[in-house]
């Protein structure tokens, strides 16, 4: 495993805080987009990131908003803004020299962050995004762009998260590329039950390993 390094990502007139860990020989890097009210310190996303690094993947967890911006609740649901931030962080990472020229990139998005990840993957200015994983994703907030997402997409949803599960199943018809829904039986939106987050991490790591390595 590689050490995690604190970094700052300049975007427009702000700097976003991040944690970057990229092994020297990494063939793939996963960029995380957290959900509303969360941050790069999300224990669930960090658990998944640990599992990815165990598979030899690099990870970037970063705050989509500054502390001041996050105090305005409307910003948390400004999906175009969050998408812009994710695309900008991707561009920054590509240009940073922290990754090799042939590295493949993936997105892991949670809740509203999943909408930003799917929208970013659909945008030509994000470069080539080779895989997306959504955990409990608000995919309905990216509905008009789903047909432009050609990267393979894995949608992970709790079996008891009924509304989100319905939205994710509907989204599979709109996605343009390879897609799959993985249901964690008995899990709610936060995957708090025994073994549930472990299952999320395992299937996400399998997907990224298959698509990026």
N, C-alpha and C positions, 0 to 999 in steps of 0.2 A: 504494500500500500504506500501511496505517496503522501507526503505531509500536506496539510491544508494551509494555504497562505492567504492572509487577509489582503484584499486589493480594493481599489476604487475604480469605478467605471465612469468616465466623463460622458454625459449625455446632454446635449444642448447646453443649458447654463447651470446644470446641477451635477453632483457626483453621487453615484449610487454605491453603496457598500456591498462587498461580495466576498465569498470564500471560494478560492480556486485550488483545485488539486488535479494536476495532470502528470502522470508518470512519463518519463522521458520517451518510452517506447509505446505510448498509448496510440491505438489506431482509431479510437472513438472517444468523443467527449459529449456528455449530456448536460444541457443547460436547463435549470429548474425555473419554473414560473409558479410562485406560490399563490394561494387563494386569498380572498378578501380577509383583511384583519390579521394576516399572517406576515411572515418575513423570511429572510434567509435562515433564521434560527429555528424554523419549524421542526419540531422533533420528528414528525412523520417523514417529512422530506429528507431530513438528515439520516434517518434510519435507512431509507431507500438508497440515498447516496452512498452510505457505507457499503451496502450490498453491491452496488455498481462498481465501486473501487476494488472490492474483493475480486471482481471479474476482470480487472485490468483496464477499466474505463476511467477516463477523467471526468470530473464534475465541476460545474460552476453553479453555486447557489448565490443569488444576489437579491437585494431589495428592489422591487419594482418602483417603489416610491421613496422619497426622502421622509424623514420623521415629520417634517412640517406638512408635507403633502398628505401623508397618511392620516393626519388629524381631521382632514376634510373627507367625510365618509363618501361623498360623491366620487372622489378620485378612485376609490377602491373598486368602483363599478364602471369606470371609464375604460371600457375594453379597447377602444382605439388607442388611447394613451398607453395602456399596458402593453399593447402589441408593438407600438413604436419603441418602447423601452426594451422589449425583448429583442427586436430586430437590431437595435443599436448595440446592445450587449453582445449579440452574435457577431456583428461586424467588428466590434472592439476586440473580441477574442481572436478572430481570424487574423487581425492585423497586429496583435500584441507580441508575436514571437513566442508565445507560450505553447503553441501547438505546431505540429509539423504540417508541411504543405499538403499531405495526402490524408489528413485526419478527416473522419466522417463525423457529422454532428447530429445530435438528436435533442428533442425537447421532452421534458417531463412536466406536465402541467396538472395542478390540483384545483378543483372547483373553478372559480373565475379565471385562474391562471391557465386552465386547460383551454378556455376560449381564446385567450391571447396566444397560446402555443399553436393552436390550429389556424388562427388567422395569420400568424407569422409564417407558418409553413406554407401558406397559400400565396404569400407575397414574393414576387420575383426578386425584390431587392434584399431578401434575407439570404440569398445564395442557396446552395443546395442543402436542404435538410433531409436527412436520410431515414428518420424514424421519429414517431411521436407516440408517447404514452400519456394517457389521461387517467387521473385517479379521481373518481367522483366528480367528473367534469361537468361544468355548465355548458355543454356543447351547443345548447340552444342559442347562446349568445354569440355563436360563430356561424349560425345556420346558413347565412347568405354566402359564405365563403367555402363551405365544406366541399362543394363540387370542384374546387380548384386545388384541393389538397391531394397530391399524388403520392406523397411519402406513405409508407406503411404505418397504420395507426392501430394501436391497441387501446381499447376502452375498458378500464377496470372499474367495476361498480359493485357496491354492496347489495346483496339480495334483498335486504329490508329497506333500502333507499329507493322506494318504489317510484317516485316521480322522476328522479334522476335516472334510474334504470330505464324507464320508458323513453325519456329523451335520448338516451344513448343508443337504445335499440333503433329508434327512428333515424338517428344520425347515420347509421351504417348504410342506409339506402342512398344517402346523399354523397358520401365520400367517394372520391374518384378512384383511389388506389386500393391496395390490399388493406383489409380491416378485419378486426376481430373484437368481440365483446367477451370479457372474462368476468364472470359473476362470482364474487366471494360470498358463498352461501351464509345467510344469517347475519351478515355484516350491515351496519348502518353507515351513515355518511362518513363517519370519522374512523371507521375500522378499529374500534377500541377493544373488541373481544379478543380472547386468547387465540393466538396464531393468525389473526386476520391480517395484521400489518406485515407479518412475515410472508404470508402468501402474496400480498401485493408486491413486496420487494422481490420475491423469487420470480414471479411471472414477468415483472418489468425488466429484471436483469436478463432473463431468458430472451425477451424480445429484443432488447438493445444488443445483446451479444450476437444474436442471429443477424441483425440488420447492420450493425456497425463494425463488427470485428471480422 
